[in-house]
């Protein structure tokens, strides 16, 4: 493994540095196979890039860079033989890297020469403003007297054409003696300066930042590029392409080993998303860094310590088989439905018409995301976040325009984490019943949620599929236990709170013990079965009650009943006997037609022979007492 010399850009120059490439190894990279890394670069094939060494620039030591300024290219070179471990002290005053320039003939670099008389221990990388009047330079801190400050690196601004004398350097406002600031890159409109720093408060070791450049040359506030770009590792060497995309080097994103080059798609919106590994034709198992894409979007430069090079780090020409651009974009903002705050960390998946995920990103602290899309396509967006309900959105790019992102907005509902609390008791003793089989059916989803048993205290609590706040809910609660009448209760409501819903507050979740001779109608609280005076046809209100018996018989296939019909004592005894027989037979027929084993049902008409009180012939009774004798019973004869 070759030396990673450029890491010294973020270490105090007077300290010993261990620079073996293993120091950059990220275990997350092991999870990305060579094949999956190819597919990671979703918009282009893995043979998109062709590399060739620049022999007249690369030496036996180390070179990196390739920064265009007018018709020249600037790069960094060290004439020292740097090993895995080296010490740089101020007393030696030997430059680590000097700044060179060469004439650019297409991609070839000709007539390389050292730049000016920079009195620096280290210089580079650099970038030029779009008008090519000024240059931002990375260099060590050194004052105009030449005294070494022995502090980390800093950014300076100088006018192009001033021979790069130290006296002409203007220090960047955010330089610090306590941390490094370097690797400048500028947006193509000249309004934003990007840089790398290990300042406190970042996401990891070295992070990428940006700052606005005002028209008067002053600066705005520093902004970290956020967790979409920055990782717990090192993220540096930014470069802004002509289409506004960000290229950078990282050992924190999943890659092939060592340092890899990544691309973050963006546009005029200025937000970065969809971090993409550039694939196996440009990244290797060694360290690949300092990628520069020229304005033609078809060529550029790459630095690497891969095998086959001339020195420790070499500069390579990069040629693209097709121009690289991401001009079509989809952006959006995600908000909490009820609290109305922006949601950070939402995973956004872009799916094609086959349901395949073709791009993925996460929202930033402002709930914002940005994804590259193709024109005239139909997509589906899937939004997911812990403790929130997943949402989807269909999007068409038929009318999309270059550099005018399609904008979408979506509210995500916090997951109420619904659960149903069931407490089952014995109907007579009111004691809790354990080992009751509870089946929950979601009537809206038309799906059985599951089958569970009550535990100690007759209690069962289970989560149910998520619902939105205010959404209607309807569940059937089916109760089964040997020796008890199985039954069903329906719960209807709407979600108005988070957490568990105690069904026992609104439902009588009781089970009646089955004993021969008991009236099944009383066990299930059946309403009286009424017939018109002197008639035996089943009225609608009677049919409704009989349907309850049908349901119980279906839920309890071993129960057999005798359906008995009774009259009061008024009228002729013979007529009452005939009428009760016909009523019992009609009711039994209704039940038999609705169950699969009708032989379980027998019928008997008792007339006025079995009153429940003393209202017999010759006794004057009020209507209320006569009514008690006019009844239909469903006596359990077998179970």
PAMI-956112 format. One record per residue (C-alpha): residue in one letter; x, y, z. Coordinates in steps of 0.2 Angstrom, whole numbers, plus 5000, padded with zeros to 4 digits. Layout:
% residues N
AXYZ;...
END
This chain:
% residues 639
X500050005000;X500750174995;X500950325006;X499450445008;X500450605009;X499150735007;X498250695024;X499550805031;X498450945025;X497450925041;X498850895054;X499951015063;X501451025052;X502651005067;X501950835073;X502350655067;X501050585056;X500650395052;X500150395034;X499850215030;X498250205019;X497550085032;X497250235043;X495750285032;X494950105032;X493150115035;X492349955040;X490750005031;X491749995015;X491849805017;X490049795014;X490049864997;X490649734984;X491449774968;X489849734959;X488649834970;X489849984969;X489649984950;X487749984952;X487950124965;X488450244951;X486650224944;X486650344929;X488250284920;X489050114916;X490650064925;X491750094910;X491250274909;X492950334914;X494650304905;X496250344915;X498050384908;X499550434918;X500350604914;X502150554912;X502950724910;X502150784927;X502250634938;X503950614947;X504550474959;X503950574974;X502150634975;X500950744964;X499150774965;X497850904958;X497450974941;X496651134944;X496251244928;X496651424928;X496451504910;X497551394899;X498551324913;X498351184926;X499051204943;X499551054954;X500551004969;X502150914970;X503350854983;X505250834979;X505450734996;X505350554997;X504050535010;X503750365019;X502350295029;X502950395044;X503850565043;X504150715054;X504150895048;X504851025059;X504851215057;X506751215058;X506951105042;X505951225032;X505851105018;X504251115008;X503050965009;X502151014993;X502551154981;X501351234969;X501751194950;X500851244934;X500951174916;X500151234900;X498651134895;X498551064877;X496850974877;X497150864892;X499050854890;X500150954902;X501651034895;X503151134901;X502851114920;X503651244931;X503651294949;X502551444954;X503351604960;X504351614976;X503151554989;X503951545006;X502851405012;X503151235020;X501551185010;X500451254996;X498951174988;X497551134983;X496951294974;X495451354964;X495151504953;X493651624953;X492551604938;X493151764931;X494951704933;X495451864942;X495751784959;X496351624967;X496051534983;X497551444990;X497851315003;X499451345013;X500151335030;X500051485042;X501551595040;X501751785043;X502551915031;X504251905040;X504351715036;X504151655054;X503351485055;X501751485066;X501751295067;X499851295066;X498651195054;X498351255036;X497351405031;X496551475015;X497251635007;X496551744992;X497751814980;X497551904963;X498051804948;X499651884940;X500451944956;X501751814955;X501051724970;X502151824983;X501651785001;X501451975004;X500051974992;X499051845001;X497451895010;X496951775024;X495251695024;X494151765038;X493851595045;X495651535047;X496051475064;X497651435074;X496651285082;X496151195066;X496451175048;X495451265034;X495851215016;X495451134999;X494451284992;X493251254978;X492051394971;X490351384963;X490251424945;X489351594949;X490751634961;X489451664975;X489851514986;X491551454993;X491651274998;X493051205009;X493651065020;X493951085039;X494250985055;X493451125065;X492451075081;X490651035078;X490750935062;X490050765058;X491750675059;X493650705056;X493650825041;X491950895035;X491450995020;X490751175022;X490151315012;X490051505015;X489251635004;X490351764996;X489451934996;X489652064981;X490752174992;X491952024995;X491351995013;X490751825019;X489151755026;X489051625039;X489851455038;X488651305034;X489151125036;X488551025021;X487650905033;X487550715035;X487050685017;X488850725012;X489850725028;X490150565037;X491050505053;X492650485043;X493550615032;X492650705018;X493750835008;X494450884991;X492850964985;X492651014967;X491151104959;X490751054941;X490051164928;X488351094931;X488451134949;X488750954955;X489950924969;X491350794968;X492250754984;X493450624992;X492850515007;X493350365017;X491650375026;X490450325012;X490450145007;X491750114993;X493150004987;X494450035000;X495550185005;X494850344998;X493550354985;X492850484974;X490950524976;X489750634967;X488250734975;X486950784962;X486350964963;X485751114953;X485251294955;X484351244971;X486051224979;X485551074989;X486550914988;X485850744987;X486050564981;X487850534985;X488550414972;X490150314971;X490950344954;X491150164951;X492550044948;X493250124932;X493950274943;X493950204961;X495150074966;X495649974982;X496950114984;X496750294988;X495850394974;X495650584977;X495650764971;X494550734956;X494250884945;X493050884930;X493351014917;X492051124909;X491751014894;X491050884906;X492050754896;X493750764904;X494750804920;X496050744932;X496150614946;X497550584959;X497950414965;X499250304973;X498650144964;X499850014957;X500750054941;X501150234945;X502750324944;X502850394961;X501950394978;X500450484971;X500150514953;X499050624943;X497950544929;X497050614914;X495250564915;X494150544899;X492350514899;X491450414886;X489950524888;X489650694896;X489250684914;X487850794919;X486250794931;X485250924924;X483550864929;X483050864947;X481650824959;X481650914976;X480550914990;X480150965008;X479450855022;X478450915037;X477650845052;X475750845049;X475250905066;X476750995074;X477151085057;X479051065059;X480251015045;X480750825046;X482650785046;X483250615042;X481850555032;X482350415020;X481750465002;X481750324989;X481450354971;X480650204962;X480350174944;X478850094937;X479449924941;X479549964959;X481449964959;X482350094969;X483450194957;X484050334969;X483950364988;X484350504999;X483950585016;X483150745021;X484250885029;X483950985044;X482651085034;X481750935029;X482450955011;X482950824998;X483550824981;X483650684968;X484150674950;X482850614938;X482650574920;X481450664908;X479750594903;X479750454917;X478450404930;X479150384947;X478550344964;X479250424980;X479350324996;X479550415012;X480050325028;X480650385045;X480650295062;X479150335072;X478250395057;X476950315045;X477750285028;X477050385013;X477150374994;X476950494981;X476850474962;X477750594951;X477950624932;X479350714924;X478550734907;X478550924909;X480250944918;X481451084912;X483351094914;X483851174930;X482051194936;X481751054948;X480050984951;X479551034969;X478450924980;X477950944998;X477250805009;X476750795027;X477150635037;X476050575051;X476850525067;X476450345071;X475250335085;X475950165090;X474150095092;X473849945103;X472249865108;X472049815127;X470849675130;X470249615147;X469049465147;X468049415162;X466849275166;X465049335163;X464349265179;X465749275192;X466649435184;X468249345187;X469649375174;X469849235161;X471649185156;X472049075141;X470649155131;X471049155112;X470849325105;X470749355087;X470849535080;X470149575063;X470349745055;X468749775046;X469449915036;X470949825030;X469949665028;X471349575036;X471649465052;X472949555063;X473349395073;X472749265086;X473349295104;X472949225121;X472549325137;X473749305151;X473649335170;X472249445174;X471349405158;X472349535149;X473049545132;X473849695124;X474449695105;X475049825093;X473949845077;X474449915060;X474750095060;X473350225058;X473350415056;X472750525069;X470850555066;X470650405055;X469150285057;X469550115064;X468449955065;X468949795073;X468149635077;X468649555093;X468349365093;X468449275109;X468649085111;X468948975126;X468448785129;X466848775139;X466348955135;X465249025122;X466349095108;X465849265103;X466249425093;X466249605098;X466449745086;X467349905090;X467150065080;X467950225084;X469350345077;X471150375082;X471150515094;X472650475105;X474250395105;X474550225113;X473450085119;X471550085117;X470649995132;X469249905123;X468449855139;X467950035142;X466650025129;X466449835126;X465749705137;X467149575134;X466349435144;X466149255141;X464749145147;X465048965153;X464148835143;X463048715154;X461648605147;X459948665151;X460448855150;X459548965138;X460849015125;X459849175122;X460149235140;X462049195139;X462249315124;X460949445130;X459749415116;X458249535114;X456549455115;X455849375099;X454249455094;X452849395083;X451249485077;X449649435086;X449049265081;X450449245068;X452049145066;X453049225052;X454749295056;X454749485058;X456249595053;X456649635071;X456549445076;X457649405061;X458949525068;X458949425085;X458949255076;X460449305066;X461449325083;X461049145087;X461649095070;X463249185073;X463449095090;X463048925082;X464348955068;X465649005081;X465248855092;X464948705081;X464748585095;X463248665103;X461548585100;X459948675105;X458148655107;X457148805101;X455648815112;X454148935109;X452948985124;X451349085124;X450449165139;X448849095146;X447549195137;X446549125124;X446148935121;X447448815127;X447348715111;X447548865100;X449048925110;X449848755108;X449648755089;X450248935088;X451848905098;X452248745088;X452148845072;X453248985079;X454548865085;X454548775069;X454748945059;X456149005070;X457048835069;X456848835050;X457649015049;X459148955059;X459348785050;X459448875033;X460948975039;X462048845046;X463048705039;X462448565051;X460548595054;X460348435063;X460948525079;X459248615080;X457648545086;X456048635090;X454548625102;X453048725105;X452548725123;X451048835122;X450548905139;X451148745148;X452748815156;X452348985163;X453749075172;X452549155185;X450749115191;X449849205177;X448849045172;X447049025167;X445849115180;X447249225187;X447049415183;X448849475179;X449449635171;X450149645154;X451949655160;X451849485168;X450949405153;X452349465142;X453649365152;X452749205147;X452749245129;X454549195125;X455749105114;X457048995122;X458648915115;X459048785128;X460748705126;X460548515125;X462248465120;X464048545119;
END
